[in-house]
Amino acid sequence: MENTSQAPLVLVDGSSYLYRAYHALPPLTNSKGQATGAIKGVINMLRRLLRDHPGSQCVVVFDAKGKTFRDEMYPQYKAQRPPMPDDLRSQIEPIHSIIKAMGFPIIMESGVEADDVIGTLAAQATALQMPVIVSTGDKDMAQLVNAHVTLVNTMTDTVMDPAGVVSKFGVGPELIIDFLALMGDKVDNIPGVAGVGEKTATALLQGIGSLEQIYANLDAIKELSFRGAKTMKAKLEKERDNAEMSYKLATIKCDVELDCTPDSLAMVSPDQVALRAAFEELEFRSWVKELDDPAAVQQPAAKKAKSSASTTAVSEESTIALPTGPSTTDYQTILCAAEFDVWLAKLKASSLFAFDTETTSLNYMEARIVGVSFAVEEGCAAYVPFGHDYVGAPEQLSEELVLGKLQPLLEDENCHKVGQNLKYDRHVLRNHGIELRGIAFDTMLESYVLNSVGSRHNMDALASKYLGVETTHYEDIAGKGVKQLSFNQVSLEMAGPYAAEDADITLRLHHVLYPQLQQQPKLLSLFSELEMPLLALLGDIEANGTLIDSDMLLRQSQQLGERMAELKQKAYELAGQEFNLGSPKQLGEILFEKLELPVIKKTPKGKPSTAEEVLVELALDYPLPKVIIEYRGLSKLKSTYTDKLPEMVCAASGRIHTSYHQAVTATGRLSSSDPNLQNIPIRSGEGRRIRHAFVARDGYQLVAADYSQVELRIMAHLSGDEGLQRAFAKGLDVHRATASEVFAIDVDEVSDDQRRSAKAINFGLIYGMSAFGLAKQLNIPRGQAGDYIERYFERYPGVQQYMTDIKAQAQAQGYVETLRGRRLYLPEINARGMRKQAAERTAINAPMQGTAADIIKQAMLDVDRWLRDEAVDAQIIMQVHDELVLEVKAELVEQVSAELKSVMQRAVSLSVPLIVDVGCGENWEQAH
């Protein structure tokens, strides 16, 4: 029986802490360039342990240098792991020194791993009936769990007792080694049994028992219900040596000869002098302040660890417990230099502060700052105005004083900030000659990565959802419509609390959202390694802008207007009267009452529909709908692009500057607005002509690089279909290859019509298209379309299996994932009827669209890093779907094109080649 009155022995997996802290935090450095992110993360977790387990014996165990007995047993063990990054290696010695100064015993035993030392101490403690907590993020440690030993993951706030192990893995601690032996471990390069994944391993262990029992009862496997059970016996027989080797590799050694025992390990008093020297050297200001006055630093309350058995997806509304906010708020409006200096000191001493700007405009190229707000602790925030110029406004500090004193902090990479849509604030600070650095977190992106469809990602929506707070809306203080005030005209009595609230709510949101990201390592990686670095890059691309030929667009507008006039006259002749071509009501009367065309579809109010798809179908047989379609298309081009783009040229730069949005689409794709560059049509000649007006400056050319059929390639990778993968591997025209399979003919015999049909199938199926939809698109009988799809799946069975599996996965867990781990939640996957069908179509396509989005985002970061590292005279000016457009010095075009192709093709490793097409020219159309 466990001695529950005794404080537990806490065994810390220091090596696990080290790597998890390194990857979890942004790449922090002090002013001397010393990397500090891993140090801060490891020490934070240890400080947390001390708070959560006061009076406990805590021991930190690290891997020793050199090889272990596992390397001798299996030379490939962990062989695929890259060497430790230099910026992490430089942090090892400071981490060890601080841990010792904190009073922790440190153990490093050569010839074995930290896991084996921990396993040995845990076994010895169990024999002494001592309670043990193992603090780690390593799943292998689950084999150590018993009535005395519990796992705690400090980064995710979860605990795992024997019941928790069963809940997480489907088997108890006694079968974890068998579980790992069957499925292997890619991280440690443990081979496992080829063809056995997590679900199959669980099914085998639940159905038969241990690895030894499985091999003693191979004939019983075919009676189990999991997919592939009939052929699993042969796989296991073939892979027996690997399974047994994997079992030995996965087994934690619990009899290491150590110089210490659990009851001999004790912590010592912290060395305050050594800690102060280390914290000052590393510039951990808040920890130095805590040493001076521990009571002055408010320690966050320890969160209650949740059993892994009860942990559910963050998307489920029922699991979102609204935090208790501050009972009162202290929002200050700073009007004197002394008060401002007090706040400056707070910001300098803080390890992280929330920051926000209030401005004159939403146009980031024109906006000027009228005040700034910040918060360093929940419930306490300040607004410093300097640009409110309404009649009777009180005297404020000068812009020069406020921004002059803030500039060093704002430009300090090691002074970390959190904000809501900080890309905008970075832009407007640049308008004042300030380069915002140290952007550590953005609450808009934290929310978006957690659940892109869970809510809108503006501050008001997030405050309501995650904090239960109804914030003050801008309209509440500035009015609405044409009479709405710009912020510089809003009275300080109202502006001050509003602006301070923004900073306070931002900080509070971060305290709620970021811990949820920490509970999901893949999402945390996606946030810190992809979305956050992209924030600054997108801002740079926006600021770069794109040059357009306004005169060319105006000529196109005139030509479009002339063609529209011709079409309008033709429509009058076909209708037998004049009418408003832009009026659905009048058009409906002409089409369905006067001309008596067939009604294809009705509106919700029961009127005949004149929607685009209706007109497209009618245009197959009747001339007027065809004229209306062309007129509508030209009208949209004229109003949206040829008329509007010249009006959007920024006077200061002479370019147009779009806004890229990271937190809008469900799948992770970027969207753009003002202007929307994603929707410029390219299927019509008139649409392509608009791209002619996107030009390079003198002495430069545009270079466009586009991923070729990227979603189909991702489908080939995800499905593992051999036929599809073979077509891509051989560099075949995949649509001709599909036509060859579907129509059972040689590739050379495929006609253009057959290739068109195959292309419709290839792209249609990844969007979940039905036989009805395919028949409609190809204008063929539904039965024939069904035959095409049936033949397609016969030739590509892996694709059909993927679709079946992904729908089942979505129904079981409520979301699907990209290769990068981005979660795409499907709230209606378990609904009924058409809503469920729509969700299933999304489940099929979302991993491909989302993975494509992740790939182009990674490519953008890689390309930008290359351009900066090599000081190439080129810059990214646009990102549209799967395409990057660069403006490149003319004499470098050939060199840049070759390297651009190479960098983009290395953005991700798929089981099929990732191909990039590159073109160049004086304008976008030539380059594309």
DOMARVO-45239 format. One record per residue (C-alpha): z, x, y. Coordinates in steps of 0.2 Angstrom, whole numbers, m for minus. Example, Ala and Ser with C-alpha at 12.3 -4.5 7.8 and 13.67 -1.06 7.14 Angstrom:
SITE      c3      c1      c2
SITE      39      62     m22
SITE      36      68      m5
***
This chain:
SITE      c3      c1      c2
SITE       0       0       0
SITE      m5       7      17
SITE       9      12      28
SITE       5       1      43
SITE      19       7      54
SITE      12      24      54
SITE       0      29      68
SITE     m17      33      60
SITE     m25      50      57
SITE     m41      49      68
SITE     m55      60      61
SITE     m68      63      74
SITE     m86      67      68
SITE     m89      79      83
SITE    m107      83      77
SITE    m111      64      77
SITE    m103      63      94
SITE    m113      77     101
SITE    m131      71      97
SITE    m127      53     101
SITE    m120      57     118
SITE    m135      69     122
SITE    m147      55     118
SITE    m137      41     126
SITE    m135      48     143
SITE    m148      53     156
SITE    m151      72     158
SITE    m137      76     169
SITE    m134      93     177
SITE    m122     100     190
SITE    m128     109     206
SITE    m130     125     197
SITE    m142     118     184
SITE    m130     117     170
SITE    m134     102     158
SITE    m118      91     158
SITE    m124      74     150
SITE    m118      78     132
SITE    m102      85     138
SITE     m98      70     149
SITE    m103      58     134
SITE     m92      67     121
SITE     m77      69     132
SITE     m78      51     138
SITE     m78      45     119
SITE     m63      56     115
SITE     m54      50     131
SITE     m57      32     125
SITE     m50      37     107
SITE     m34      43     115
SITE     m32      27     125
SITE     m36      16     110
SITE     m25      25      98
SITE     m10      32     107
SITE       2      43      97
SITE     m11      46      83
SITE     m15      63      76
SITE     m33      66      81
SITE     m44      80      74
SITE     m62      84      79
SITE     m73      91      66
SITE     m90     100      70
SITE    m103     107      58
SITE    m102     126      57
SITE    m117     137      59
SITE    m127     142      44
SITE    m133     134      29
SITE    m123     123      17
SITE    m123     120      m2
SITE    m135     106       1
SITE    m148     118       7
SITE    m146     129      m8
SITE    m148     113     m19
SITE    m163     106     m10
SITE    m172     118       2
SITE    m181     103      11
SITE    m164      96      16
SITE    m165      92      35
SITE    m180     104      35
SITE    m190      92      46
SITE    m176      92      60
SITE    m182     101      76
SITE    m171     115      82
SITE    m157     110      94
SITE    m163     108     112
SITE    m159     122     123
SITE    m150     110     136
SITE    m139     104     122
SITE    m135     121     115
SITE    m129     126     132
SITE    m116     112     132
SITE    m108     117     115
SITE     m96     130     121
SITE     m90     120     136
SITE     m87     105     124
SITE     m77     115     112
SITE     m67     123     126
SITE     m63     106     134
SITE     m58      98     118
SITE     m46     112     114
SITE     m39     111     132
SITE     m36      92     129
SITE     m25      97     114
SITE     m36      92     100
SITE     m37     103      84
SITE     m55     108      80
SITE     m61     112      62
SITE     m78     120      58
SITE     m79     125      39
SITE     m94     136      34
SITE    m104     131      19
SITE    m101     113      21
SITE    m105      99      34
SITE     m93      90      45
SITE     m94      75      33
SITE     m87      85      19
SITE     m72      91      29
SITE     m69      73      35
SITE     m71      67      17
SITE     m58      79      11
SITE     m45      75      24
SITE     m48      57      21
SITE     m46      58       3
SITE     m30      69       5
SITE     m23      56      18
SITE     m27      42       6
SITE     m17      51      m8
SITE      m2      52       5
SITE      m5      33       9
SITE      m9      38      27
SITE     m20      26      37
SITE     m36      35      42
SITE     m49      31      56
SITE     m65      40      55
SITE     m74      39      72
SITE     m93      42      68
SITE    m110      34      70
SITE    m116      41      53
SITE    m119      27      40
SITE    m116      40      26
SITE     m98      39      30
SITE     m97      21      24
SITE     m94      29       6
SITE     m77      34      12
SITE     m71      17      17
SITE     m56      10       7
SITE     m40       1       9
SITE     m33      16      19
SITE     m49      22      28
SITE     m59      13      42
SITE     m74      18      51
SITE     m75      16      70
SITE     m90      18      81
SITE     m84      22      98
SITE    m102      20     106
SITE    m105       2      99
SITE     m86      m4      98
SITE     m87      m9      80
SITE     m76      m6      66
SITE     m80      m6      47
SITE     m67     m10      34
SITE     m73     m13      15
SITE     m78     m31      20
SITE     m88     m24      35
SITE     m97     m12      23
SITE    m102     m26      12
SITE    m108     m37      27
SITE    m118     m22      34
SITE    m126     m15      19
SITE    m125     m29       6
SITE    m114     m18      m6
SITE     m97     m11      m6
SITE     m92       7      m1
SITE     m92      12     m20
SITE    m111       9     m20
SITE    m116      17      m4
SITE    m120      34     m12
SITE    m131      24     m24
SITE    m139      14     m10
SITE    m143      30       0
SITE    m150      38     m16
SITE    m162      24     m19
SITE    m169      22      m1
SITE    m167      40       4
SITE    m163      45      22
SITE    m177      51      34
SITE    m165      58      46
SITE    m158      70      33
SITE    m174      71      23
SITE    m166      65       7
SITE    m181      59      m3
SITE    m174      43     m12
SITE    m186      33     m23
SITE    m204      31     m16
SITE    m207      13     m13
SITE    m189       8     m12
SITE    m183       2       5
SITE    m167      m6      11
SITE    m170     m23       5
SITE    m176     m17     m12
SITE    m161      m5     m14
SITE    m149     m19     m10
SITE    m157     m31     m22
SITE    m156     m18     m36
SITE    m138     m14     m33
SITE    m133     m32     m31
SITE    m143     m37     m47
SITE    m138     m23     m59
SITE    m125     m11     m52
SITE    m124       7     m49
SITE    m139      20     m50
SITE    m132      25     m67
SITE    m132       6     m73
SITE    m149       3     m66
SITE    m157      18     m76
SITE    m147      11     m91
SITE    m155      m6     m89
SITE    m173      m3     m82
SITE    m180     m18     m92
SITE    m168     m30     m83
SITE    m176     m26     m66
SITE    m192     m37     m70
SITE    m180     m52     m70
SITE    m174     m49     m52
SITE    m182     m60     m39
SITE    m186     m47     m25
SITE    m205     m43     m22
SITE    m211     m29     m32
SITE    m198     m31     m46
SITE    m212     m32     m60
SITE    m218     m14     m56
SITE    m201      m7     m50
SITE    m197       0     m68
SITE    m212      12     m68
SITE    m208      18     m50
SITE    m190      22     m55
SITE    m194      31     m71
SITE    m207      42     m61
SITE    m194      45     m47
SITE    m179      48     m58
SITE    m177      66     m53
SITE    m178      62     m35
SITE    m165      48     m37
SITE    m153      59     m45
SITE    m156      74     m33
SITE    m154      61     m18
SITE    m137      55     m26
SITE    m130      73     m26
SITE    m137      76      m8
SITE    m129      60      m1
SITE    m112      62      m9
SITE     m99      68       3
SITE     m89      82      m5
SITE     m70      77      m5
SITE     m63      93     m12
SITE     m66     106       1
SITE     m53     120       1
SITE     m46     119      18
SITE     m32     129      27
SITE     m24     113      33
SITE     m18      96      27
SITE     m18      79      35
SITE       1      80      38
SITE       0      98      46
SITE     m13      93      59
SITE      m5      90      76
SITE     m11      88      94
SITE      m4      99     107
SITE       0      96     126
SITE     m16      97     137
SITE     m19     113     146
SITE     m21     105     164
SITE     m26     122     172
SITE     m40     124     159
SITE     m46     106     161
SITE     m46     107     180
SITE     m56     123     180
SITE     m69     116     168
SITE     m70      99     177
SITE     m72     108     194
SITE     m86     120     186
SITE     m95     105     179
SITE     m92      94     194
SITE     m84      80     186
SITE     m76      74     202
SITE     m67      59     196
SITE     m59      68     182
SITE     m53      81     194
SITE     m46      67     205
SITE     m37      60     190
SITE     m29      76     186
SITE     m22      76     204
SITE     m16      58     203
SITE     m18      49     187
SITE     m12      33     194
SITE     m26      33     207
SITE     m39      31     194
SITE     m41      14     187
SITE     m43      15     168
SITE     m54       2     160
SITE     m45      m9     148
SITE     m49      m4     130
SITE     m61     m16     123
SITE     m57     m24     107
SITE     m67     m17      93
SITE     m77     m30      83
SITE     m79     m31      65
SITE     m96     m27      59
SITE     m95     m43      48
SITE     m95     m54      64
SITE    m107     m44      75
SITE    m122     m55      80
SITE    m138     m53      90
SITE    m136     m51     108
SITE    m148     m65     111
SITE    m137     m78     104
SITE    m130     m87     119
SITE    m114     m91     109
SITE    m110     m73     108
SITE    m110     m70     126
SITE     m92     m70     132
SITE     m92     m70     151
SITE     m80     m56     157
SITE     m66     m59     168
SITE     m70     m54     186
SITE     m59     m47     199
SITE     m47     m61     205
SITE     m51     m57     223
SITE     m65     m48     232
SITE     m64     m35     246
SITE     m81     m35     255
SITE     m81     m25     271
SITE     m94     m23     285
SITE     m93      m6     292
SITE     m95      m4     311
SITE     m86      12     315
SITE     m88      30     310
SITE     m71      32     303
SITE     m72      18     291
SITE     m89      24     286
SITE     m82      42     282
SITE     m69      34     271
SITE     m83      26     261
SITE     m93      42     260
SITE     m78      51     253
SITE     m77      37     239
SITE     m95      39     235
SITE     m94      58     234
SITE     m79      56     222
SITE     m87      43     211
SITE     m96      47     195
SITE    m107      32     198
SITE    m109      20     212
SITE    m120       4     215
SITE    m132       5     229
SITE    m144      m7     238
SITE    m154      m9     254
SITE    m157     m23     266
SITE    m174     m22     274
SITE    m187     m31     286
SITE    m200     m35     273
SITE    m204     m36     254
SITE    m219     m26     257
SITE    m213      m9     251
SITE    m226       1     261
SITE    m220      m7     278
SITE    m202     m11     275
SITE    m189      m3     286
SITE    m170      m3     281
SITE    m158     m12     292
SITE    m142      m9     282
SITE    m136      m2     266
SITE    m122      m8     254
SITE    m113       1     240
SITE     m98      m2     227
SITE     m88      10     217
SITE     m77      m2     208
SITE     m78     m20     204
SITE     m73     m32     218
SITE     m74     m19     232
SITE     m90     m16     241
SITE     m96     m12     259
SITE    m111     m16     270
SITE    m116      m3     283
SITE    m128     m12     296
SITE    m138      m2     308
SITE    m154     m12     312
SITE    m148     m30     316
SITE    m156     m34     333
SITE    m153     m52     336
SITE    m146     m57     353
SITE    m127     m55     353
SITE    m127     m43     338
SITE    m111     m32     339
SITE    m113     m13     341
SITE    m118      m4     325
SITE    m118      14     319
SITE    m135      22     322
SITE    m148      23     309
SITE    m148      42     312
SITE    m130      43     308
SITE    m129      32     293
SITE    m145      38     284
SITE    m141      56     290
SITE    m124      57     281
SITE    m130      47     266
SITE    m146      58     263
SITE    m137      72     254
SITE    m129      60     242
SITE    m145      49     240
SITE    m155      65     236
SITE    m142      73     225
SITE    m149      72     207
SITE    m131      74     200
SITE    m124      59     211
SITE    m128      45     200
SITE    m133      28     206
SITE    m135      10     198
SITE    m146      m3     207
SITE    m156     m19     204
SITE    m174     m15     205
SITE    m171       2     212
SITE    m190       6     212
SITE    m191      m4     228
SITE    m176       4     236
SITE    m184      21     232
SITE    m200      16     241
SITE    m191      10     257
SITE    m180      26     258
SITE    m196      36     257
SITE    m202      26     273
SITE    m186      35     281
SITE    m190      52     274
SITE    m177      51     260
SITE    m181      54     242
SITE    m169      44     231
SITE    m163      54     216
SITE    m150      52     203
SITE    m156      35     198
SITE    m146      33     182
SITE    m147      14     178
SITE    m156      m1     184
SITE    m148     m18     179
SITE    m165     m27     180
SITE    m171     m15     166
SITE    m155     m16     156
SITE    m157     m35     155
SITE    m175     m34     151
SITE    m173     m21     137
SITE    m159     m31     130
SITE    m169     m47     129
SITE    m185     m49     138
SITE    m186     m68     136
SITE    m167     m72     137
SITE    m168     m76     156
SITE    m176     m71     172
SITE    m171     m53     177
SITE    m167     m56     195
SITE    m149     m53     201
SITE    m145     m72     204
SITE    m151     m76     186
SITE    m142     m62     178
SITE    m125     m65     188
SITE    m125     m83     182
SITE    m129     m78     164
SITE    m119     m63     161
SITE    m105     m65     174
SITE    m104     m84     176
SITE    m105     m81     195
SITE    m116     m91     207
SITE    m121     m78     220
SITE    m126     m82     238
SITE    m145     m84     239
SITE    m155     m77     253
SITE    m160     m94     258
SITE    m142     m98     261
SITE    m140     m86     275
SITE    m158     m84     282
SITE    m165    m102     280
SITE    m181    m108     272
SITE    m200    m109     275
SITE    m208    m104     292
SITE    m191    m104     300
SITE    m184     m91     288
SITE    m176     m76     297
SITE    m179     m58     292
SITE    m164     m49     288
SITE    m162     m40     304
SITE    m160     m57     313
SITE    m146     m63     301
SITE    m129     m63     309
SITE    m117     m50     302
SITE    m104     m63     298
SITE    m116     m69     285
SITE    m126     m53     281
SITE    m111     m42     278
SITE    m103     m52     263
SITE    m121     m56     256
SITE    m126     m38     256
SITE    m109     m31     249
SITE    m110     m45     235
SITE    m127     m38     230
SITE    m119     m20     227
SITE    m103     m28     218
SITE    m113     m39     207
SITE    m125     m25     202
SITE    m110     m14     197
SITE    m102     m28     187
SITE    m118     m32     178
SITE    m120     m14     173
SITE    m103     m14     166
SITE    m108     m29     155
SITE    m126     m25     151
SITE    m125      m6     147
SITE    m112      m7     134
SITE    m123     m20     125
SITE    m137      m7     125
SITE    m125       6     118
SITE    m122      m6     103
SITE    m141      m5      99
SITE    m146      14      98
SITE    m165       9      97
SITE    m164      m1     113
SITE    m153      12     121
SITE    m167      25     118
SITE    m180      13     124
SITE    m171      11     140
SITE    m166      29     144
SITE    m181      38     137
SITE    m195      26     142
SITE    m191      12     154
SITE    m179      22     166
SITE    m191      37     168
SITE    m205      25     170
SITE    m197      17     185
SITE    m199      32     196
SITE    m217      36     190
SITE    m223      18     193
SITE    m216      20     211
SITE    m226      36     213
SITE    m242      27     206
SITE    m239      13     218
SITE    m237      25     233
SITE    m253      34     228
SITE    m263      18     230
SITE    m281      16     227
SITE    m296      18     239
SITE    m308       4     240
SITE    m325       2     249
SITE    m321     m13     260
SITE    m339     m14     267
SITE    m346     m15     249
SITE    m333     m29     245
SITE    m338     m39     261
SITE    m356     m38     256
SITE    m352     m44     239
SITE    m342     m59     247
SITE    m358     m63     256
SITE    m369     m63     241
SITE    m356     m73     231
SITE    m356     m86     245
SITE    m374     m87     244
SITE    m375     m90     226
SITE    m361    m102     227
SITE    m371    m112     239
SITE    m385    m113     227
SITE    m374    m118     213
SITE    m366    m132     224
SITE    m383    m139     228
SITE    m389    m138     210
SITE    m372    m147     205
SITE    m376    m161     218
SITE    m394    m163     211
SITE    m387    m164     193
SITE    m373    m177     198
SITE    m385    m187     209
SITE    m373    m186     224
SITE    m362    m174     234
SITE    m344    m172     228
SITE    m330    m159     230
SITE    m333    m146     216
SITE    m315    m140     218
SITE    m307    m158     215
SITE    m303    m162     197
SITE    m302    m180     201
SITE    m319    m181     208
SITE    m327    m170     195
SITE    m319    m181     181
SITE    m327    m197     189
SITE    m344    m188     189
SITE    m343    m182     172
SITE    m335    m196     162
SITE    m338    m211     172
SITE    m355    m209     181
SITE    m363    m197     168
SITE    m353    m204     153
SITE    m350    m187     145
SITE    m339    m187     130
SITE    m320    m185     133
SITE    m314    m170     124
SITE    m296    m169     129
SITE    m284    m180     140
SITE    m271    m174     153
SITE    m253    m179     150
SITE    m256    m194     161
SITE    m270    m200     150
SITE    m285    m195     162
SITE    m300    m186     155
SITE    m297    m167     157
SITE    m308    m155     166
SITE    m299    m139     161
SITE    m309    m124     157
SITE    m309    m125     138
SITE    m316    m143     140
SITE    m330    m138     152
SITE    m334    m123     140
SITE    m337    m135     126
SITE    m346    m148     136
SITE    m357    m134     143
SITE    m365    m131     126
SITE    m374    m148     127
SITE    m374    m153     146
SITE    m380    m143     161
SITE    m368    m149     175
SITE    m352    m142     166
SITE    m361    m125     164
SITE    m364    m125     183
SITE    m346    m129     187
SITE    m340    m115     176
SITE    m351    m103     185
SITE    m346    m109     202
SITE    m327    m109     198
SITE    m329     m91     192
SITE    m338     m85     207
SITE    m326     m95     219
SITE    m311     m86     210
SITE    m319     m69     212
SITE    m323     m72     230
SITE    m306     m79     235
SITE    m295     m67     225
SITE    m304     m51     226
SITE    m320     m48     237
SITE    m312     m58     252
SITE    m294     m53     250
SITE    m294     m35     244
SITE    m301     m28     261
SITE    m287     m38     270
SITE    m274     m29     259
SITE    m278     m11     264
SITE    m263      m3     271
SITE    m265       3     289
SITE    m255      19     286
SITE    m263      25     270
SITE    m280      17     271
SITE    m278      11     253
SITE    m272      m4     243
SITE    m255      m3     235
SITE    m252     m14     220
SITE    m234     m18     213
SITE    m231     m15     195
SITE    m218     m25     186
SITE    m208     m19     171
SITE    m198     m34     168
SITE    m210     m49     168
SITE    m220     m50     152
SITE    m211     m54     135
SITE    m220     m40     126
SITE    m216     m25     137
SITE    m233     m24     145
SITE    m234     m20     163
SITE    m240     m33     175
SITE    m246     m31     193
SITE    m247     m41     209
SITE    m253     m40     227
SITE    m267     m37     221
SITE    m266     m41     202
SITE    m277     m27     195
SITE    m275     m33     177
SITE    m286     m48     179
SITE    m301     m41     187
SITE    m315     m49     175
SITE    m326     m37     166
SITE    m336     m48     156
SITE    m348     m54     170
SITE    m359     m44     180
SITE    m351     m50     196
SITE    m334     m45     190
SITE    m339     m28     185
SITE    m347     m26     202
SITE    m330     m27     210
SITE    m325     m11     200
SITE    m339      m2     210
SITE    m329      m4     226
SITE    m314       5     218
SITE    m319      23     223
SITE    m313      41     224
SITE    m310      50     241
SITE    m321      64     246
SITE    m321      79     234
SITE    m313      69     220
SITE    m319      58     206
SITE    m311      44     196
SITE    m307      48     177
SITE    m303      33     166
SITE    m295      35     149
SITE    m294      20     138
SITE    m286      17     121
SITE    m299      11     108
SITE    m295      m4      98
SITE    m277       1      99
SITE    m270     m16      93
SITE    m281     m16      78
SITE    m275       2      74
SITE    m257      m3      76
SITE    m261     m18      64
SITE    m268      m5      51
SITE    m252       5      53
SITE    m239      m9      52
SITE    m248     m18      38
SITE    m252      m2      28
SITE    m268     m10      22
SITE    m278       3      13
SITE    m295      m4      17
SITE    m291      m6      36
SITE    m284      12      36
SITE    m298      19      27
SITE    m311      12      39
SITE    m301      19      54
SITE    m298      36      45
SITE    m317      38      42
SITE    m321      34      60
SITE    m331      18      55
SITE    m336       4      67
SITE    m321      m6      61
SITE    m330     m23      65
SITE    m345     m17      55
SITE    m333     m12      41
SITE    m325     m29      42
SITE    m342     m38      42
SITE    m347     m27      27
SITE    m331     m33      17
SITE    m331     m51      23
SITE    m350     m54      19
SITE    m351     m42       4
SITE    m365     m31      11
SITE    m368     m13      15
SITE    m362      m7      32
SITE    m380      m3      36
SITE    m386     m21      33
SITE    m373     m29      45
SITE    m382     m39      58
SITE    m376     m40      76
SITE    m371     m58      73
SITE    m361     m53      58
SITE    m353     m40      68
SITE    m348     m52      82
SITE    m341     m64      69
SITE    m331     m49      61
SITE    m325     m44      78
SITE    m319     m62      81
SITE    m309     m62      65
SITE    m302     m45      68
SITE    m295     m49      85
SITE    m292     m68      81
SITE    m281     m65      66
SITE    m269     m53      76
SITE    m267     m67      88
SITE    m263     m79      74
SITE    m279     m88      76
SITE    m282    m102      63
SITE    m298    m108      54
SITE    m300    m121      67
SITE    m299    m109      82
SITE    m311     m97      74
SITE    m323    m111      70
SITE    m322    m116      88
SITE    m325     m98      95
SITE    m340     m94      83
SITE    m347    m112      84
SITE    m347    m114      66
SITE    m340    m127      54
SITE    m322    m126      50
SITE    m324    m124      32
SITE    m336    m109      35
SITE    m323    m101      46
SITE    m310    m104      33
SITE    m321     m95      20
SITE    m322     m80      32
SITE    m303     m79      34
SITE    m301     m81      15
SITE    m313     m67      11
SITE    m305     m56      25
SITE    m288     m58      17
SITE    m295     m54       0
SITE    m302     m38       6
SITE    m287     m34      17
SITE    m272     m40       7
SITE    m260     m29      16
SITE    m264     m38      33
SITE    m260     m55      25
SITE    m244     m48      17
SITE    m239     m41      34
SITE    m241     m58      42
SITE    m231     m67      29
SITE    m217     m54      30
SITE    m216     m53      49
SITE    m215     m72      50
SITE    m201     m72      37
SITE    m192     m58      46
SITE    m193     m67      63
SITE    m186     m83      55
SITE    m172     m73      47
SITE    m166     m63      62
SITE    m174     m72      77
SITE    m184     m58      83
SITE    m197     m45      79
SITE    m198     m27      84
SITE    m211     m14      90
SITE    m212       3      82
SITE    m201      10      96
SITE    m188      m3      93
SITE    m191     m15     107
SITE    m185     m32     102
SITE    m196     m47     105
SITE    m185     m63     103
SITE    m193     m79      97
SITE    m181     m93     102
SITE    m192    m107      94
SITE    m196     m98      78
SITE    m185    m111      68
SITE    m191    m126      78
SITE    m204    m138      71
SITE    m222    m142      72
SITE    m233    m134      86
SITE    m218    m125      94
SITE    m214    m116      77
SITE    m233    m112      74
SITE    m234    m105      92
SITE    m219     m94      89
SITE    m226     m88      72
SITE    m242     m83      80
SITE    m232     m73      93
SITE    m222     m65      79
SITE    m238     m59      71
SITE    m245     m52      88
SITE    m230     m47      98
SITE    m226     m31      88
SITE    m244     m25      91
SITE    m245     m30     109
SITE    m227     m23     112
SITE    m231      m7     102
SITE    m247      m5     112
SITE    m236      m7     128
SITE    m224       6     122
SITE    m238      18     118
SITE    m247      17     135
SITE    m230      19     144
SITE    m226      35     134
SITE    m244      41     138
SITE    m241      38     157
SITE    m225      49     156
SITE    m233      62     146
SITE    m248      63     157
SITE    m238      64     173
SITE    m227      78     165
SITE    m242      88     161
SITE    m250      85     179
SITE    m234      91     187
SITE    m230     105     175
SITE    m248     112     177
SITE    m249     108     196
SITE    m266      99     192
SITE    m275      92     208
SITE    m275      75     201
SITE    m264      59     201
SITE    m263      43     192
SITE    m268      29     203
SITE    m269      14     191
SITE    m264       7     174
SITE    m273      m8     168
SITE    m270     m14     150
SITE    m273       1     139
SITE    m281      11     152
SITE    m276      25     164
SITE    m286      29     180
SITE    m284      45     188
SITE    m291      53     204
SITE    m296      70     200
SITE    m303      85     210
SITE    m321      85     207
SITE    m322     103     199
SITE    m308      99     188
SITE    m315      83     180
SITE    m321      91     164
SITE    m305     100     161
SITE    m294      85     165
SITE    m304      73     155
SITE    m302      84     139
SITE    m283      87     141
SITE    m280      69     146
SITE    m288      63     130
SITE    m278      75     120
SITE    m261      71     129
SITE    m264      52     127
SITE    m269      53     108
SITE    m252      62     105
SITE    m242      49     113
SITE    m237      42      96
SITE    m241      46      78
SITE    m249      32      68
SITE    m255      32      50
SITE    m273      30      57
SITE    m281      40      71
SITE    m277      35      89
SITE    m293      37      99
SITE    m295      38     118
SITE    m312      35     127
SITE    m313      45     143
SITE    m326      43     157
SITE    m328      48     175
SITE    m338      44     190
SITE    m338      41     209
SITE    m331      23     206
SITE    m321      14     193
SITE    m335       5     185
SITE    m344      22     182
SITE    m328      29     175
SITE    m324      15     164
***
